[in-house]
Amino acid sequence: MGLRRWLKARLGLSADAGGLGLEPINLVEEAPLQLELPEQAGIDLTLVQRPWSVARLTAIVRDAQRNPSAGSLQAARQARHCLSSFWLVAPVDQLEDLYAGAIGTVQRRLLEGPLPQQPLAADERQWRDQLASRLSDGSQASQQLNLLLALMPYFPPLSLTVPDALEALPRWLLKDYVVYCEPALKAVLEGPAGLLPGGESEEASPLSERRGEEAMAWFRDEEALSRMQALLNLYAMDPRDADTLEELAALRRVAAQLWLDVDPSQLQTLYGTPVGLLTRGLITAGFGQELVDADDQRARQHLAPLVADLRAPRAMNALLAALLYYPLQKIEIEDGNALPAWLLEELRSF
């Protein structure tokens, strides 16, 4: 073959180029990339259950909060699952922006509403347990925040904790986590709570060393709860028994410290837990008249000034703690308008 003919064949200019076993080269357009087609692409064929909107979820959650009923709570359960599923697949590098927007607002409304305090249906328990298992799995580190956001609405307040939360969680999520899950960290997160009157910067000594999650875990223990009820019954039968008085006084200190520690926005939520049941039990049993030791005397003296102004930022915290240290007949609320409706109703029922 001559040189000219060989060049034509190489450049695709000759009709018999194919005779040389060569493919024509397109010098104008890029040749399409041809790869072997896999049998399966590995995509999830599960379809999204139904379309949803943030506005609709907001309306459902708000309705359940304002008008709790079987129907509104059932709709809220489905909205919760929809939101939880969204957090699982949300881009990890966009979580902060999403949480700062309308979707984060829905999440917080859901946490503040009545649904997390309701028992879970069987499929909801299965969903929660799957998420919890993955959250505790160290291999899922890159998805920890997604999992936590998806899981939080399936736990009652003060019952879900993250080890070393102050170091493990980003600042944009930490504040809400502390309010909803671990109020005892509030003082660490924001500095001293300033519980003393007159704006003093030094925080008073705690009424109890058992605080935060340690205390709440105690109130979730069935054996401990049975003992609390037994002590109330023993006090009703024999209010002078020294051992009963000592144990109830220790219980009272733990409950009072929890009331002082919790964020004011979570007071009603905490009242709906066994902490509230014990508080009500102690008040109605008349245990507020008992000052068992010097610690009880100091607690009463410390709490009294804190309720002088019921419109002060943490006055409701102090009031609920003080109710445990005064006889019910000695408590007079001059400014009932300063109390939230739920607390005023409770006081009237005693």
ABEGO torsion letter per residue (X at the ends): XBAAAAAAAAAGABAAAAAAGBBBBBAABBBBBBBBBBABAGBBABBBABBBBAAAAAAAAAAAAABBBAAAAAAAAAAAAAAAAAAAABBAAAAAAAAABAAAAAAAAAAABAAAABBBBAAAAAAAAAAAAAAABAAAAAAAAAAAAAAAAABBBGABBBBGAAAABBAAAAAAAAAAABAAAAAAAAEBAGABBGGBABBBBBABABBEAAAAAAAABAAAAAAAAAAAAAAAABAABAAAAAAAAAAAAAAAAAAAABBAAAAAAAAABAAAAAAAAAAAAGAAABBABAAAAAAAAAAAAAAABAABAAAAAAAAAAAAABBAAABBBABAAABBAAAAAAAAAX
